[in-house]
Amino acid sequence: MSSETEQSKLPERTDSIDVISRREAVRRVSALLGGVALVGGSSLLTACEKARAPVAEGARVGAFTAEEIAFLDEVAETILPETKTPGAKAAKVGAFMALMVTDTYDERERTIFRDGMRKLDEASTKANKKSFMSATPEQRLSLLESLDREQKTYTDAREAARSPGAQKPAAPTDSAAERGDAYLPDQRKEAVPGQEAAGAAAITADAPSHYFRMMKELALLGYFTSEIGYTKAMRYVETPGRFDPCVPYVAGEQAWASHA
């Protein structure tokens, strides 16, 4: 594994190599998330190049305020904390997330993401009696682990509803239930108090992505396409000197950053 001193001596990457690497990173992050296409689709390939520009401290990004970017930084840092390598906050992933939501999400997705920030903070207040920003690292991690399990269940049910031959849930027979459900969007019916067991059946094929999945995939994408992610969390050599088709794996070694 190269030392930080050796890494700092690597020649500066060219734009063409960086573009290719980011495209490969989109594919890889999608694989990390179970092969489901990233929210924002192919527009991420173009828009993520704009995220290379530095963001001034305290500046707005799109419709996101400095306080909201700081919030996203802490969410991303909880997902990808600093260990022996710098974490997501050092890579300024919060600003990246804000830019991606602004430039690549449609209006519906942006609304879900922004509402999700509020819901995440409310969930922290309910669970810990304090806002997410005031919570301890342990409290933040416990909350996000719970949300990750929730989004996984939701996403699996959503994909099952989209698969060929998927059957729609039976319509309720109770007139009161029908009247109550009429006021709920389909994608939120699984959250009706007292109907947790029937949650998966209430998710329809056209239901939107879960807000925490959006946050998680953007955090991963932002970190692993950043200079810190490429040169610190992974091993990066701009111009490999030779082709090694079979290299022995040593447990705990860093993965190699990709080239196309």
Summary of the structure (lengths in Angstrom):
residues: 260
radius of gyration: 20.6
end to end distance: 21.6
largest distance: 71.3
contacts: 713
relative contact order: 0.16
helix: 57%
strand: 2%
